[in-house]
Amino acid sequence: MKKMLVPALVLASVSAAAVPAAAQSYNNRPGYNQNYGGWQSINVRQTNLDRRIDVGVRNGQISRREATRLRGEFNSLLRLEANYRRGGLTAWERSDLDRRFDRLSAQIREERRDRDNRRH
């Protein structure tokens, strides 16, 4: 009985030590927000979308006209978010913003890949 108990205790203690370490690295990931079950915070998403538009313009993947349109949609999302936050952000409003940010992200991805205005 003792021969089986010692390996079981060793295995349990190793497992107990490994789980918090794995969780810690996941929770410290940039953009990770525990309040939203692993979704990026709205501010992080906004920063990433803005950066992706800038990079696309710099690389020549997005034309200035496309960037102006994308930035207009981005700015309207910022205004919508500000309106939502006035009364406190509800779950439905958060979901609505997530859908709209996803749609804008897809548009940015499409514009960067459509090969308009490529220099090479």
N, C-alpha and C positions, 0 to 999 in steps of 0.2 A: 504494500500500500504506500509506504514512504517513497519507494522508487518512482511511483507514478505521480505523486504529489509534488515533488520538487520540480520536475520539468514543467508541470502545469503552472506552478507559481512563477517560474522564470518566464514562461511564455506570456502569462497574464501581465507581468510587470513590464516586459518589453513592449507589448501592445499598448499598454496604458501610457507609456512614455512617447510612443510614436504618434499617437492620435493627436495630442495637443500640438506637437511640432508641425504636423501636416496642416492642421487648422490655422495655425498662426501664419504660415506662409501664404495661405489663401486669403486670409482676412487683411493682410498688409499689402495686397496687390493694389497698384495705382488704379483709382477709379472705382474700387470695390466699396459698396455701401451696404452694411448689414441691414439697414432699415428697409431696403427694397429687395431682399433675398438675393443679393449678388448682382443686381442691376447697377449700372453706373449712375451716379447722381446726375441731376439735370445740368449742373454747372460743368461737370466733367464732359458730358456729351456735347454741350455748347462749345466748349473749348476745342474738343476734337473736331467737330464739324467745321468750325472757323479755320482751324489749322489745315484741314484737308482741302478746303477751297483755296487757301493761300498757296499751298504746295502745288496744287493742280495748275494754278496760274503761273507760278514760277517755273514749273517743268514744261509749260506749253501744252499741257493736257486739257486745260480749260481756257477758253477764250475769255477776253474781258467782258464781252456781251453775256456769255453764259455765267460768268462769275457775278455780274451785276444782278442777273435774275435770281441766282442762287442766294446771294446776299439779301435780296429783297424778301425772299421767302424766309430766310433765317431771321431777319429783323422782325418780320410779322410774328414769327414764333416767339421771339423774345417779348413782344408786346402782349401776346396772348398769355404767356406765362406770368407776366406781371399782373395782368387782370385776374388770373386764377389765384395768385398768391394773396391778393388783397383780403379775401375772406378766409384764407387758409386753404391749402391744397388738399382736395378730397381725393379719394382713390380713383374715382372716375376721371377727374381732371389730370391726375398723374398718368393714367392709362391713355388718355387722349393725347397728352404731350408726347408720351412714348411712341404712339403710333405716328404722330406727325414728324417726330425726329427720325424715326425709322424710314419714313417716306422720303424725307430730305436726304438722308444718308444714301438711300438707293439712287436718288437723282444725281447726287455728287459722283457716286461710283459710275453711273451710266455716262455722265458727261466726261469723266476722266478716261473712259475706255472707248468712246465712240470715234476716236481718231480724227476728230475735226481739228483743224488748225495745227496739225503736227508739223514740227520743223524738220523731222528726219524722214 
